[in-house]
Every structure is written in C-alpha cells, then in structure tokens.
Amino acid sequence: MKLSPLQRGLLGLVALSTLLAGHLAVGQDQSFDLSEVSQHNSAESCWVVVEKRVYDLTRYLPQHNRYGVSLLEFCGQDATEAWNTKGEANRPHSRRAQAVLRQHLKGPLSSPPAKLDP
C-alpha cells in the first residue's frame, strides 16, 4: 500500500505526538524531594518549587533576566510566595507566564515544602 505525502505527514505527526506525550508522562510521574531540589541552586542548574511542583528553569533564566529581574535567588528553593505575588509587584503572574512555567515542569514535589537550614 502506497501512502500519499499527506498521509505520510499525518502518520509522522501522530508518531511524534505519541512519543512526546509518553516523554512528558514519564517525566511528570517522577517526584522530587526538597533536598534534591536544593542541589539545583545555580545558573548551571536552577530548579524551583511552585505550588508543590518542581520546575527546571535553567534554560529559561536568560529569557527572564531580560525583564531586569533575576530568578537566581530562588534556584533550589520553594518560590511559591514569590510566584504568587510576582515579587515586589504584589500581583499574580499572567496566563502567558503560567504557560511558560508549565513548559518547564519536571514533576511533583514528594515532600511538603519546608525551609532548609543554611
């Protein structure tokens, strides 16, 4: 059976979406504890917790810095309060920002957020 170019393209898209869906599901099934998150506290590896979910913001740091606000101080920590108040702006982040954050989801936090001893 010979497939048309359109059929081959659609088949390729279905295969790609299945592969990506499987990859995302696997990544989100893994949970992380706060001690693991705390090890990712630099520009080379920046993980944060927001609303009991772990996000890897490493690749996003340079993009956020163009707004004149560095996220480095939140790397390796629970940044829920800062996220919900947008820092000193004391207002929530936009829907666009929420969509960007979702793109960096690693998975759920396995332990409740708590302050780490310095």
N, C-alpha and C positions, 0 to 999 in steps of 0.2 A: 504494500500500500504506500503510495507516494503522498506526502503531505505538502500542502501549499505553503508558501512563505508565511502567510498569515497564521496558519495552523501551527507551524514550527515556532513562530514567535510567541503565540499564546501558550504553547506547551512549555517553552522556556520560562515564561513568566510564572506559570503555575509551579514549576520545579523550583525556581528561585524563591518564590514566596513561601513555599513549604519549607525550604531549607532555612530561610530567615526566621520563620515562626518557630521552628524547632530550636534554633540557636537562642532566640530570646527566651523561650520557655525554660530551657536548660539553665541559662544564666539567672533567671528570676527564681528558680526553685532552690538555689543555693542561698543559705542565710549566712550572715556575718555577725560576729560579736563586736562589742565596742573596743575590746583590746586589739582586735585585728584592724579595725578602722583607724585606731590611734597610731598605728605604724605608718600610715599613709598621710604624713603631715608636712609635705613639702611640695614645691612646684614640680618636682620629678614624679610624684605620685600623690595626688590630692583626692582623698575620699572624704565625704561628709555624710552626716545623717540628717535627714529632714523627715519629720513625721514618721519615725520608726522604719525608714527605708534608707538604704545605702546607695550613694551615688558616687561615681568616679568622675570628678570634674577636671582631671589632669589636662585633657586636650582642650577643654573649654576656658581654662584660666586666661590665656592671651586675649580671647574674644571679650571676656568680661572686663578685663583691665582697660580696654579702650573706653569704657564708661567712666574711667577715673576712680574706680573702686576695686581694690584688690580683695580676692577671696582667700588669700594665703593664710590669714589669721584664723580661718575656720577649718582649714585642712586637718583631718584626723580627729574631728570633733562633731558633736551634735550641734548643728547650725539651725535647728528648728526655729528658735526665737528670732534670730536674725532674718531668716527666710520670711517668716510671717509678718515681720514689721518692716522689712526692706531696710534693715539697719536703722539709721537715724531718720529716715523718711517717715517712719511710723505708719506705713501703709502696706498692704499686701502686694505681692508681685503680680504682674499682668498674666493673662491667659497665655500669651506668647512665651513669657518666661517659664510658666508651668510646663508648656510643651517642650521647651528646650531642656528643662530639668529631667523630664521623663525619658529623653533620649539617652541619658547617662545613668539610668538605673542599673545597679548591679544586682540587687535583691533586698529582701527584708532584713531588718536587724533582729538577731536571735535573742538578744537580751535587752531589757529595758534601758533607755538612755540613763546614764549616770555620769557624774563628774569624775574625771580621773585625777588622781593625786599627781602633782607635778614631780 
